[in-house]
């Protein structure tokens, strides 16, 4: 295994590719981490619409980049060892394919390999509301070992910007890979008393 901690970052065609982009930016500042980026075919359209970034911009953020249809890429093989994969954001389409072991592209193949090799797979699901079909697929994934981690913002730290909210969700996902960033975390209020009052 490389001395660096390898992390596979995938960006699907769901809204909010800023989560994956911000993850790449944060991990790019960590010398001990090596990032491997893969995108779905439809993701770049959303990236362009929501962030005005180009493919070249994203490629520069990662240590390695693979085309969506490059099924011979390193991340498509279980013999390529890494510390975990995050799909940020994860569309329902991508989620359902992973749940059914359908490897339609490199993202779903890499995710399937991650599961079969018993490595952490974190899915930052971006959909609401969820119907029963979605919930059944998510349950199947949880049973297979995936971690379902919707990017739900926290408000206990009084975020002052959208950037802080994005960073918090990214940081919580990275915690699951044992990569910890400088972010606001819950602390017991001064005096040691709960902000919710005394228990009955």
C-alpha positions in Angstrom: 0.0 0.0 0.0 1.2 3.5 -0.8 2.3 5.4 2.3 -0.3 7.9 1.4 -4.0 7.4 2.3 -5.7 6.8 -1.1 -9.3 8.1 -1.3 -11.6 7.6 -4.3 -13.8 10.6 -4.8 -16.7 10.2 -7.3 -19.1 13.0 -8.4 -22.4 11.9 -9.9 -25.0 13.9 -11.9 -27.0 14.9 -8.8 -27.3 18.5 -7.8 -24.6 19.9 -5.4 -21.3 18.7 -7.0 -19.8 21.4 -4.7 -19.5 18.6 -2.1 -17.2 16.5 -4.2 -15.3 19.6 -5.4 -14.8 20.9 -1.9 -13.7 17.4 -0.7 -11.0 17.4 -3.4 -9.9 20.9 -2.4 -9.6 20.0 1.3 -7.9 16.7 0.6 -5.5 18.4 -1.8 -4.1 20.3 1.1 -3.2 17.1 3.0 0.2 15.7 2.0 -0.7 12.3 3.5 -3.7 11.9 1.2 -3.8 10.8 -2.5 -7.1 11.5 -4.3 -8.5 9.5 -7.3 -11.3 11.2 -9.1 -14.0 9.7 -11.3 -17.1 11.4 -12.7 -20.3 10.0 -14.1 -21.1 11.0 -17.7 -23.8 13.5 -16.7 -22.0 15.1 -13.8 -20.0 17.6 -15.8 -23.2 19.2 -17.1 -24.3 19.8 -13.5 -20.8 21.0 -12.5 -20.9 23.6 -15.3 -24.4 24.7 -14.5 -23.9 25.0 -10.7 -20.2 25.9 -10.3 -19.0 27.1 -13.7 -16.0 24.8 -13.3 -14.5 23.0 -16.3 -13.3 19.4 -16.4 -9.7 20.7 -16.5 -10.4 22.6 -13.2 -11.5 19.4 -11.5 -8.7 17.3 -12.9 -6.2 19.7 -11.4 -7.7 19.2 -8.0 -7.1 15.4 -8.0 -3.9 13.4 -8.0 -5.4 11.0 -10.5 -8.4 11.3 -12.8 -10.2 8.6 -14.8 -12.8 8.9 -17.5 -16.3 7.7 -16.7 -16.1 4.9 -19.3 -12.5 3.7 -18.6 -13.3 0.3 -17.2 -9.6 -0.6 -17.2 -8.8 2.2 -14.8 -7.0 1.3 -11.6 -10.0 1.9 -9.4 -12.0 -0.7 -11.3 -9.9 -3.5 -9.8 -10.0 -5.0 -6.3 -6.2 -5.3 -6.4 -6.0 -1.5 -6.4 -5.9 -0.9 -2.6 -7.4 2.3 -1.2 -8.8 3.5 2.1 -12.3 4.2 1.0 -14.6 5.8 -1.6 -17.0 8.7 -1.3 -19.7 9.5 -3.9 -20.4 13.2 -3.4 -23.0 13.9 -4.3 -24.7 10.6 -5.0 -27.7 10.6 -7.4 -30.6 8.1 -7.0 -29.7 6.6 -10.3 -26.1 5.9 -9.2 -27.3 4.7 -5.8 -29.8 2.3 -7.4 -27.2 0.8 -9.7 -24.8 0.3 -6.9 -27.5 -1.4 -4.8 -28.3 -3.8 -7.7 -24.6 -4.4 -8.5 -25.1 -2.9 -12.0 -21.8 -1.5 -13.2 -22.9 0.8 -15.9 -19.8 3.1 -15.7 -16.6 3.5 -13.7 -18.3 5.1 -10.7 -20.6 2.2 -10.2 -17.8 -0.3 -10.9 -15.5 1.3 -8.4 -18.2 1.4 -5.8 -19.1 -2.3 -6.4 -15.4 -3.2 -6.0 -15.2 -1.1 -2.8 -18.1 -3.1 -1.3 -16.8 -6.5 -2.3 -13.4 -5.7 -0.9 -15.0 -4.6 2.4 -13.7 -1.1 2.2 -15.7 2.0 3.3 -18.2 3.3 0.8 -19.8 6.6 1.7 -22.8 7.8 -0.3 -23.8 11.4 0.1 -27.3 10.9 -1.2 -29.0 14.0 -2.7 -32.7 13.5 -3.1 -35.8 14.4 -1.2 -38.4 13.3 -0.5 -37.6 9.6 -0.7 -40.3 7.0 -1.8 -40.4 3.4 -0.7 -38.4 2.2 -3.7 -35.5 4.6 -2.7 -35.7 3.5 0.9 -35.5 -0.2 0.0 -32.5 0.4 -2.1 -30.8 2.4 0.6 -31.6 -0.4 3.1 -30.0 -2.9 0.8 -26.9 -0.8 0.6 -26.7 -0.4 4.3 -27.0 -4.2 4.7 -24.1 -4.5 2.2 -21.9 -2.3 4.3 -22.3 1.1 2.6 -22.7 4.2 4.8 -25.6 6.4 3.8 -24.5 10.0 4.6 -26.9 12.6 3.2 -25.3 16.1 3.4 -27.7 17.4 6.0 -26.5 20.7 7.4 -25.9 21.1 11.1 -27.0 24.4 12.8 -25.7 23.9 16.3 -22.5 25.7 15.4 -24.3 28.7 14.0 -23.0 28.6 10.4 -22.4 32.0 8.9 -22.1 31.0 5.2 -23.0 28.4 2.7 -19.3 27.5 2.6 -19.3 26.6 6.3 -22.3 24.4 5.8 -20.6 22.6 2.9 -17.4 22.2 4.8 -19.2 20.7 7.7 -21.0 18.1 5.6 -17.7 17.2 3.9 -15.9 17.0 7.2 -18.5 14.7 8.7 -18.1 12.4 5.6 -14.3 12.4 5.9 -14.6 11.5 9.6 -16.0 8.2 8.4 -12.6 7.6 6.6 -10.7 8.6 9.8 -9.6 11.8 8.1 -10.3 14.7 10.4 -10.3 18.3 9.3 -10.5 21.6 11.2 -14.2 22.3 11.5 -16.6 23.3 14.1 -17.7 20.4 16.3 -20.2 20.1 19.1 -18.9 21.0 22.5 -20.6 21.0 25.9 -21.8 24.5 26.6 -19.8 26.5 29.2 -20.9 25.5 32.7 -21.5 21.9 31.6 -25.2 22.3 31.3 -27.3 21.0 28.4 -28.7 23.8 26.2 -32.0 21.9 26.3 -32.5 22.2 30.1 -32.4 19.6 32.8 -33.9 16.1 32.2 -37.2 15.4 33.8 
